[in-house]
Amino acid sequence: MDTGSGDQEQRGSLRTSLSGLTTRGRSFLAAGLAATACAYVLGQGDLLRVGMMLAVLPLVCVVVLHRTRYRVAGSRLLQPTRVPARSEARVHLRVENISRLPTGLLMLQDRVPYVLGPRPRFVLDRVEAGGRREVSYRVRSDLRGRYALGPLQLRLTDPFGMVELTRSFSSHDTLTVVPRTEPLPPVRLAGEAGGYGDSRQRALALAGDDDVIPREYRHGDDLRRVHWRSTARYGELMVRREEQPQQARCTVLLDTRDEAWAGSGPDSPFEWAVSAAASTVMHLIERGYGVRLLTESEGSGLDTGGLMGDSSETAGLLMDSLAVVEHSAEPSLARMWESLRGDGLLIAFLGAMDEEDAAQTARMRARAGGAVAFLVRGRATRAEDEARARALRESGWTVVLCDAGDPFAELWRQTDRAAAGSGPAEGGNA
């Protein structure tokens, strides 16, 4: 929420006020000076009076507006602050007159990036002392990213429209446009036995309540948990402690190399891959995974495995990272290979690859319990894509060949059949 004091007592110099003359004000001043000069040359007293009136009117408006002590507070409320691409957010603006004098005509303008739509402008007729006015507008972007809203600008004008002064508030708000996601069906992926879906609950049941991992007795422990055999062995009171199952982990790898993707814009293959990666992240976090996002542009990624709290908060952090991910100038996937850890499951979204990239990706399989690759067709030929997919399958990857625009939920469902060995999985346009 953007809140600014917007105190209009900061009136600036008289020269600044003179620069606020509108086209009408400058025309009146020029006409008045011209009429005054002609009256002086022609000796016309009536024309002199008319010229002086025309010239003085805009100057009087400048002085009055310059000396007016408006004190106006403005605020902005953005709801929500994080939206998917092609969805709308609403911005609420409030202007409050905190002075003892009513204001004149006010024009309110908020600065927004052009990708969010036209710049909103509002005209407020008159705000009484202590009064307030509220207006709202909507913003929408087809492109993910982080966009600054503000500063809020207040334009003061006189009743004749001769002078217009602009005052700006200092605060900004930030709208984060994240990739669009779609719900994914539950499937069984290779290498996920460490706790995916129902298997995690079964692991808890099989662990039992009496698995013996003794620790020293602490004040308040239930005496029924005392493990007498360990107590006799260590010579001090020991209690049973349940073993907590290890959290299932997954690394989502996103290829951001510029040379791997063709085209640009919201419907490009790269944007499709970003949205698919976002859907995967949300799907896995909802099912209790610790998710790590990895791109070769950074060489490392945000890891939710050690983050505590609501899963929606941790998902939001990863979505914020995906909102601003961009193409990188890296020539290969070497940095991702160096940063890859031995996580249980590896899911990769890959663009065009040469033989060296395919070999590098194949080696990543040894560092994961299971690996699934979505190979997006684009710059490479069909034969090259097939060759790269075959090389990855031979190294143990589950590979899904797809095209930008394919329904990702269906591709996700195909990974189950591909992992079961029913043959190569391909997208709808294969």
C-alpha positions as CSV (number, residue, x, y, z in Angstrom):
1,M,0.0,0.0,0.0
2,D,1.4,3.4,-1.1
3,T,0.8,6.2,1.4
4,G,2.2,9.6,0.9
5,S,1.8,12.8,2.9
6,G,1.8,14.8,-0.3
7,D,2.0,18.1,1.6
8,Q,1.3,20.9,-0.9
9,E,3.1,23.4,1.3
10,Q,6.2,22.6,-0.7
11,R,5.1,25.2,-3.3
12,G,8.4,25.8,-5.0
13,S,9.5,29.1,-6.5
14,L,7.3,31.6,-8.4
15,R,9.3,30.8,-11.5
16,T,8.2,27.2,-11.3
17,S,4.6,28.3,-11.0
18,L,5.0,30.5,-14.1
19,S,6.3,27.5,-16.0
20,G,2.9,25.8,-15.2
21,L,1.0,28.2,-17.5
22,T,-1.2,26.2,-19.8
23,T,-1.7,26.9,-23.5
24,R,-4.7,29.0,-22.6
25,G,-2.8,30.9,-20.0
26,R,0.1,31.6,-22.4
27,S,-2.4,32.7,-25.1
28,F,-4.1,35.1,-22.8
29,L,-0.8,36.6,-21.7
30,A,0.5,36.9,-25.3
31,A,-2.8,38.5,-26.4
32,G,-2.8,40.9,-23.5
33,L,0.8,42.0,-24.2
34,A,0.1,42.4,-27.9
35,A,-3.1,44.4,-27.2
36,T,-1.3,46.6,-24.7
37,A,1.5,47.4,-27.2
38,C,-1.0,48.2,-30.0
39,A,-3.0,50.4,-27.6
40,Y,0.2,52.3,-26.7
41,V,1.1,52.8,-30.4
42,L,-2.4,53.7,-31.5
43,G,-3.3,55.7,-28.4
44,Q,-6.4,53.7,-27.7
45,G,-7.3,53.7,-24.0
46,D,-10.1,51.1,-24.2
47,L,-7.8,48.7,-26.0
48,L,-5.2,49.3,-23.3
49,R,-7.6,48.3,-20.6
50,V,-8.6,45.2,-22.4
51,G,-5.0,44.2,-23.0
52,M,-4.0,44.8,-19.4
53,M,-6.9,42.6,-18.2
54,L,-5.9,39.8,-20.6
55,A,-2.3,40.0,-19.4
56,V,-3.0,40.3,-15.7
57,L,-5.6,37.4,-15.5
58,P,-3.1,34.5,-16.0
59,L,-0.6,36.2,-13.7
60,V,-3.1,36.6,-11.0
61,C,-4.0,32.9,-11.4
62,V,-0.3,32.0,-11.0
63,V,0.1,34.0,-7.8
64,V,-3.2,32.6,-6.3
65,L,-2.3,29.0,-7.1
66,H,1.3,29.5,-6.0
67,R,0.2,30.8,-2.5
68,T,-2.6,28.3,-2.0
69,R,-1.7,26.1,1.0
70,Y,-3.2,22.8,0.0
71,R,-2.4,19.8,2.2
72,V,-3.4,16.7,0.5
73,A,-2.6,13.1,1.4
74,G,-2.7,10.3,-1.1
75,S,-2.6,6.5,-0.8
76,R,-2.7,3.5,-3.1
77,L,-3.9,0.0,-2.4
78,L,-3.0,-2.8,-4.8
79,Q,-5.1,-6.0,-4.7
80,P,-3.6,-8.5,-5.2
81,T,0.1,-7.7,-5.3
82,R,0.8,-11.0,-7.2
83,V,-1.3,-12.1,-10.2
84,P,-0.8,-14.6,-13.0
85,A,-0.1,-13.3,-16.5
86,R,-3.3,-12.2,-18.4
87,S,-5.1,-11.7,-15.1
88,E,-6.2,-8.3,-13.7
89,A,-5.3,-6.5,-10.5
90,R,-7.3,-3.6,-9.1
91,V,-5.6,-0.4,-7.8
92,H,-7.5,1.8,-5.4
93,L,-6.5,5.4,-5.0
94,R,-7.5,7.7,-2.1
95,V,-7.0,11.4,-1.9
96,E,-7.7,13.2,1.4
97,N,-7.8,17.0,2.0
98,I,-6.2,17.4,5.4
99,S,-6.2,21.2,5.3
100,R,-8.8,23.7,6.5
101,L,-9.5,25.0,3.0
102,P,-11.4,23.3,0.2
103,T,-9.4,22.5,-2.9
104,G,-10.1,23.6,-6.4
105,L,-10.1,21.3,-9.4
106,L,-7.7,18.4,-8.9
107,M,-6.4,16.0,-11.6
108,L,-5.1,12.7,-10.3
109,Q,-2.7,10.7,-12.4
110,D,-0.9,7.4,-11.5
111,R,2.2,6.4,-13.4
112,V,2.2,2.8,-14.7
113,P,4.4,0.9,-17.2
114,Y,2.9,0.8,-20.7
115,V,2.6,-3.0,-20.6
116,L,0.0,-2.6,-17.8
117,G,-2.3,-0.4,-19.9
118,P,-2.9,3.3,-20.4
119,R,-2.0,5.8,-17.8
120,P,-5.0,6.4,-15.5
121,R,-6.2,9.9,-15.1
122,F,-9.1,11.2,-12.9
123,V,-10.7,14.6,-12.4
124,L,-11.8,15.6,-8.9
125,D,-14.1,18.6,-8.9
126,R,-13.7,19.9,-5.3
127,V,-12.6,18.3,-2.1
128,E,-14.0,19.9,1.0
129,A,-11.9,20.4,4.1
130,G,-11.3,17.1,5.7
131,G,-13.0,15.3,2.8
132,R,-11.8,12.4,0.7
133,R,-12.2,10.9,-2.7
134,E,-11.7,7.4,-3.8
135,V,-11.2,6.1,-7.4
136,S,-9.9,2.8,-8.8
137,Y,-8.6,1.3,-12.0
138,R,-7.4,-2.0,-13.3
139,V,-4.1,-3.2,-14.6
140,R,-3.3,-6.3,-16.7
141,S,-0.2,-7.7,-18.4
142,D,0.3,-10.5,-20.8
143,L,4.0,-10.5,-19.9
144,R,5.3,-11.8,-16.6
145,G,7.6,-9.5,-14.6
146,R,7.9,-7.1,-11.8
147,Y,6.4,-3.7,-12.4
148,A,6.5,-0.5,-10.4
149,L,3.4,1.6,-9.9
150,G,3.8,5.2,-9.0
151,P,4.5,7.8,-8.1
152,L,1.0,9.2,-7.8
153,Q,0.8,12.7,-9.3
154,L,-1.6,15.4,-8.3
155,R,-2.2,18.2,-10.8
156,L,-3.6,21.5,-9.4
157,T,-5.4,23.9,-11.7
158,D,-7.3,27.2,-11.3
159,P,-11.0,27.6,-12.2
160,F,-10.1,29.3,-15.5
161,G,-7.6,26.7,-16.6
162,M,-4.8,29.2,-16.9
163,V,-2.2,27.4,-14.7
164,E,-1.5,23.8,-14.0
165,L,1.0,22.6,-11.3
166,T,2.0,19.0,-10.7
167,R,2.9,17.6,-7.3
168,S,4.2,14.0,-6.9
169,F,4.0,11.6,-4.0
170,S,7.1,9.6,-3.2
171,S,6.0,6.1,-2.6
172,H,5.7,3.2,-5.1
173,D,4.0,-0.2,-5.2
174,T,5.2,-3.3,-7.0
175,L,3.0,-5.6,-9.0
176,T,4.5,-9.1,-9.6
177,V,3.0,-10.8,-12.7
178,V,3.9,-14.5,-12.3
179,P,3.6,-17.2,-15.0
180,R,0.2,-18.9,-15.5
181,T,-0.1,-22.3,-14.1
182,E,-2.5,-25.2,-14.5
183,P,-3.4,-28.1,-12.1
184,L,-1.6,-31.3,-12.8
185,P,-2.8,-34.8,-12.3
186,P,-1.1,-37.1,-9.7
187,V,1.3,-39.5,-11.5
188,R,4.0,-41.9,-10.4
189,L,7.4,-40.6,-11.4
190,A,10.6,-42.6,-11.3
191,G,12.8,-41.8,-8.3
192,E,10.0,-40.4,-6.1
193,A,9.7,-43.3,-3.7
194,G,11.1,-41.1,-0.9
195,G,7.8,-39.5,-0.1
196,Y,5.5,-38.6,-3.0
197,G,1.8,-38.6,-2.4
198,D,0.4,-41.7,-0.6
199,S,3.8,-43.3,-0.3
200,R,4.8,-40.7,2.2
201,Q,1.8,-41.6,4.4
202,R,2.7,-45.3,4.1
203,A,6.2,-44.6,5.2
204,L,4.9,-42.9,8.3
205,A,2.7,-45.9,9.0
206,L,5.5,-48.4,8.5
207,A,7.8,-46.4,10.7
208,G,5.6,-47.2,13.7
209,D,5.3,-45.3,16.9
210,D,8.0,-47.3,18.7
211,D,11.0,-47.0,16.4
212,V,13.8,-46.7,18.9
213,I,15.9,-43.6,18.4
214,P,16.6,-42.9,22.1
215,R,17.6,-39.5,23.5
216,E,18.1,-38.2,27.0
217,Y,15.1,-37.5,29.2
218,R,13.9,-33.9,29.3
219,H,11.6,-32.3,31.8
220,G,8.0,-32.8,30.7
221,D,8.6,-35.9,28.6
222,D,6.0,-38.7,29.0
223,L,7.3,-41.4,31.3
224,R,5.6,-43.9,29.2
225,R,8.2,-43.2,26.5
226,V,11.1,-44.2,28.7
227,H,13.2,-46.9,27.0
228,W,14.6,-49.0,29.8
229,R,17.1,-51.0,27.8
230,S,18.8,-47.8,26.6
231,T,18.5,-46.3,30.1
232,A,20.4,-49.3,31.5
233,R,23.0,-49.1,28.8
234,Y,23.8,-45.4,29.1
235,G,23.2,-45.1,32.8
236,E,20.8,-42.2,32.5
237,L,17.1,-41.9,31.8
238,M,16.4,-42.3,28.0
239,V,13.1,-41.9,26.1
240,R,12.0,-43.1,22.7
241,R,12.0,-40.6,19.8
242,E,10.1,-41.2,16.6
243,E,12.0,-41.0,13.4
244,Q,10.8,-38.4,11.1
245,P,10.6,-39.4,7.4
246,Q,12.9,-37.5,5.2
247,Q,11.2,-34.9,3.0
248,A,11.1,-35.8,-0.6
249,R,13.1,-33.4,-2.7
250,C,13.0,-32.3,-6.4
251,T,15.1,-30.0,-8.5
252,V,13.3,-28.2,-11.3
253,L,15.8,-27.3,-14.0
254,L,14.9,-24.6,-16.5
255,D,17.1,-24.0,-19.6
256,T,17.3,-20.3,-20.1
257,R,20.0,-20.1,-22.8
258,D,19.0,-17.6,-25.4
259,E,20.4,-19.9,-28.2
260,A,18.1,-22.7,-27.1
261,W,14.8,-20.9,-27.8
262,A,13.3,-19.5,-30.9
263,G,11.0,-16.5,-30.9
264,S,9.9,-14.1,-28.1
265,G,6.7,-12.8,-26.6
266,P,4.0,-14.3,-24.4
267,D,3.3,-17.2,-26.8
268,S,7.0,-18.1,-27.4
269,P,8.4,-21.6,-26.6
270,F,10.4,-20.1,-23.7
271,E,7.4,-18.6,-22.1
272,W,5.6,-21.9,-22.4
273,A,8.5,-23.6,-20.7
274,V,8.5,-21.1,-17.8
275,S,4.7,-21.6,-17.3
276,A,5.2,-25.4,-17.4
277,A,8.0,-25.1,-14.8
278,A,5.7,-23.0,-12.6
279,S,2.9,-25.6,-12.8
280,T,5.4,-28.2,-11.8
281,V,6.7,-26.2,-8.9
282,M,3.2,-25.6,-7.5
283,H,2.2,-29.2,-8.0
284,L,5.2,-30.6,-6.1
285,I,5.0,-28.1,-3.3
286,E,1.4,-28.9,-2.7
287,R,2.4,-32.5,-2.3
288,G,5.1,-31.8,0.3
289,Y,8.2,-31.7,-1.8
290,G,11.2,-29.5,-1.0
291,V,11.7,-27.9,-4.4
292,R,14.8,-26.3,-5.8
293,L,14.6,-24.1,-8.9
294,L,17.8,-24.2,-11.0
295,T,18.8,-22.2,-14.0
296,E,22.2,-21.9,-15.7
297,S,21.9,-18.1,-15.8
298,E,22.4,-18.0,-12.0
299,G,24.2,-21.2,-11.4
300,S,22.0,-21.8,-8.4
301,G,18.4,-21.5,-7.4
302,L,16.0,-20.9,-4.6
303,D,15.5,-23.9,-2.4
304,T,12.2,-24.4,-0.4
305,G,13.5,-27.5,1.4
306,G,14.7,-25.4,4.4
307,L,11.9,-22.9,4.4
308,M,9.3,-23.1,7.1
309,G,5.8,-21.8,7.3
310,D,2.8,-21.9,5.0
311,S,3.5,-23.7,1.7
312,S,1.7,-20.9,-0.1
313,E,4.5,-18.5,1.1
314,T,7.3,-20.8,-0.1
315,A,5.5,-21.3,-3.5
316,G,5.2,-17.6,-3.8
317,L,9.0,-17.1,-3.4
318,L,9.6,-19.5,-6.3
319,M,6.9,-18.0,-8.4
320,D,8.5,-14.6,-7.8
321,S,11.8,-16.0,-9.1
322,L,10.0,-17.4,-12.2
323,A,8.3,-14.0,-12.8
324,V,11.7,-12.3,-13.5
325,V,13.7,-15.2,-15.1
326,E,15.2,-14.1,-18.4
327,H,17.3,-15.5,-21.2
328,S,21.0,-15.9,-20.4
329,A,24.0,-15.7,-22.6
330,E,25.5,-18.9,-21.3
331,P,26.7,-21.2,-24.2
332,S,26.2,-24.5,-22.4
333,L,24.6,-26.2,-19.4
334,A,27.9,-26.6,-17.6
335,R,26.9,-24.3,-14.8
336,M,23.8,-26.2,-14.0
337,W,25.9,-29.5,-13.9
338,E,28.2,-27.9,-11.4
339,S,25.4,-26.7,-9.2
340,L,23.3,-29.8,-9.3
341,R,23.1,-31.7,-6.1
342,G,22.0,-35.3,-5.4
343,D,18.3,-34.6,-5.1
344,G,15.8,-37.4,-5.4
345,L,14.0,-36.2,-8.5
346,L,15.1,-34.1,-11.4
347,I,12.6,-32.5,-13.8
348,A,14.1,-30.5,-16.7
349,F,12.6,-28.2,-19.3
350,L,15.0,-28.0,-22.2
351,G,15.3,-26.2,-25.5
352,A,17.4,-27.0,-28.5
353,M,20.7,-28.8,-27.6
354,D,23.8,-29.9,-29.5
355,E,25.7,-33.1,-28.9
356,E,27.8,-31.6,-26.1
357,D,24.7,-30.3,-24.3
358,A,23.0,-33.7,-24.6
359,A,26.0,-35.4,-23.2
360,Q,26.2,-32.9,-20.3
361,T,22.5,-33.5,-19.6
362,A,22.9,-37.2,-19.8
363,R,25.6,-37.0,-17.0
364,M,23.1,-35.2,-14.8
365,R,21.1,-38.4,-14.5
366,A,23.7,-40.0,-12.3
367,R,23.1,-37.3,-9.6
368,A,19.3,-37.9,-9.3
369,G,17.2,-40.8,-8.2
370,G,14.8,-40.1,-11.1
371,A,14.9,-37.7,-14.1
372,V,12.2,-36.4,-16.4
373,A,13.0,-34.1,-19.3
374,F,10.5,-32.1,-21.3
375,L,12.3,-31.4,-24.6
376,V,10.6,-28.5,-26.3
377,R,10.9,-28.4,-30.1
378,G,12.0,-25.1,-31.6
379,R,15.2,-24.2,-33.3
380,A,16.4,-27.7,-33.9
381,T,15.2,-30.0,-36.7
382,R,12.9,-32.9,-35.9
383,A,15.7,-35.4,-36.6
384,E,18.0,-33.5,-34.2
385,D,15.4,-33.5,-31.5
386,E,14.8,-37.2,-31.9
387,A,18.6,-37.9,-31.6
388,R,18.9,-35.8,-28.4
389,A,15.9,-37.5,-26.9
390,R,17.2,-40.9,-27.8
391,A,20.6,-40.1,-26.1
392,L,18.8,-38.9,-22.9
393,R,16.7,-42.1,-22.8
394,E,19.7,-44.3,-23.1
395,S,21.2,-42.6,-20.1
396,G,18.1,-43.2,-18.0
397,W,16.0,-40.1,-18.5
398,T,12.3,-40.2,-19.1
399,V,11.9,-37.9,-22.1
400,V,8.7,-36.2,-23.4
401,L,9.0,-34.4,-26.7
402,C,6.6,-31.5,-27.0
403,D,5.7,-28.3,-28.7
404,A,5.0,-24.9,-27.2
405,G,1.3,-24.7,-26.7
406,D,0.7,-28.4,-25.9
407,P,-1.6,-28.8,-22.8
408,F,1.0,-29.4,-20.1
409,A,-1.4,-31.4,-17.9
410,E,-1.6,-34.1,-20.7
411,L,2.2,-34.1,-21.1
412,W,2.5,-34.5,-17.4
413,R,0.2,-37.5,-17.5
414,Q,2.3,-39.0,-20.3
415,T,5.4,-39.2,-18.1
416,D,3.7,-42.0,-16.2
417,R,3.4,-44.1,-19.4
418,A,6.9,-43.1,-20.5
419,A,8.5,-44.1,-17.2
420,A,6.7,-47.5,-17.4
421,G,8.4,-48.2,-20.6
422,S,5.4,-48.0,-22.9
423,G,7.5,-46.2,-25.5
424,P,8.5,-42.6,-26.2
425,A,6.2,-39.9,-25.1
426,E,5.4,-37.0,-27.5
427,G,3.2,-34.0,-27.4
428,G,0.0,-33.5,-29.3
429,N,1.7,-32.1,-32.4
430,A,4.3,-34.8,-32.7
